[in-house]
């Protein structure tokens, strides 16, 4: 999964001219976190359509649609 994501990211960076054509390497950052009991969370089991909609809406910074609900 990480290698697939990296290939996609490299292709996108070449298209946007962020990196030069022919670059065959990249970096993946990973993070660990501890869930807070006071934080509302939803864990997606798969990167499916619901996950994609949630990611897209968060990037737009409009009303948040996740797990079948809309949040302001």
N, C-alpha and C positions, 0 to 999 in steps of 0.2 A: 504494500500500500504506500509506504513512504517513497519507494523508488518511483512509482507511478506518479505520485504527487510532484516529486522533484522533476521528472521529465516534463510534465505539464508546465510547471513553473519556469523552467529553463526556456521552453518553447515560447511562452508568453513574454518573457523578458527579451528574447531575441526579436520578437514581433514588435515590441514597443521600443526597441533599440536601447534598452537598459543595459544589456550586455552584447558583446560582439558575436556574430555568427560563428558557429563552430565550437563554442564553449561547451564542454562536456561534464562540468562539475558544478556543484552547488552545495548549499548548507541547509540543514533542517534544524530548527530550534525546537527543543522540547521543554516543557515546564511541568512542575508538580505543584499541586495546591491542596490545601486542606479545606473541605467544605465547612462553612459556618452554619450553625443552626439557625441563625437569623436571616439567612439569605435564601430567597426563593430560587429553586433550581429545577431544571428538568434535564435528565440524562437521556440522550438518544442512543439507542442500542445499535442503530445502523445509520449510515449516511444516505438516507432515503429522501423522498420528496418533501416530507414534513421538515426534515433537517435542513434541506436546501432552502425552503421558504423562510425558515427562521433565520438562517445566515443572511439571506438577501435583504430581509427587512431590517435586521440590525445594522447592516452596512448603509442602508438608506437613512437611518436615524429618524424614521417617522414612527408611526404607531407600531408597536411590536406585536407580531403574530407568531405565537409558538404553541405547540401542543393543542391546536384547535381553539385557542382563545386569542383575543386582541387586548393588548395592554397599552396604556398611554405612558 
